[in-house]
């Protein structure tokens, strides 16, 4: 029997990258997966791949920054699988936002008000909405697990991407507050802080060139860039009973990058 046998896991941003890797890992451990993403085709392809591998999955297209979409996605989870046990708020925008969403990752002076609001709406607004409407579903099942994605940017200062950094710091603070407030209801909440991870999103924005990849790997104590599977393994630990006495914590998964001075 898998570590997540019979659990219902909703993963946002699961059409590709870290979210899809987690969906595959969770499904392999017996979870039934609600696949959320903004792009219908990526959701359809992800669900097909999970089912082809013998897993149970359902499509749940929606924008995490839109309340109506969020509530519809959660309704799909309840109507299809009977409820919710795991809420993995993985969706967000970062350095690829210029290409995908038309917003720039810049410093606080250069950031436009429109870009600031858009980044906050997705990166922290989406976490807020899914927690607001998702926590009651977890409590209905006797408790559950929330896993939110922040970034090592929330743990160290950076020269740019100030709106992004602000949202990730907010995710850390909100997660801690949720852990304290809802622990007595059986809800655990923790945060993942990935470093440089080789996914499609970050590949498009930062590591297209071999020299950049080499430099990033050389600067990491473990001498490589992380993979989506690296994140999925830690995510599995944090949503499973193996971490049953851990809540309100953040976990850097970065090959030791933030330890450099």
Buried (B, 14 or more C-beta within 10 A) or exposed (E): EBBBEEBBBBBBBBBBBBBBBBBBBBBBBBBBBBBBBBEEEBBBBBBEBBBEEEBBBBBBBBBBBBBEBBBEBBEBBBEBBEBBBBBBBBBBBBBBBBEBBEBBBBEEEEBEEEBBBBBBBBBBBBBBBBBEBBBEBBBEBEBBBBBBBBBBBBBEEBEBBBBBBBBBBBBBEBBBEBBEEBBEEEBBBBBBBBBBBBBBBBBBBBBEEEEEBEEBBEEBEEEBBBBBEBBBBBBBBBBBEEBEEBBBBBBBBBBEBBEEE
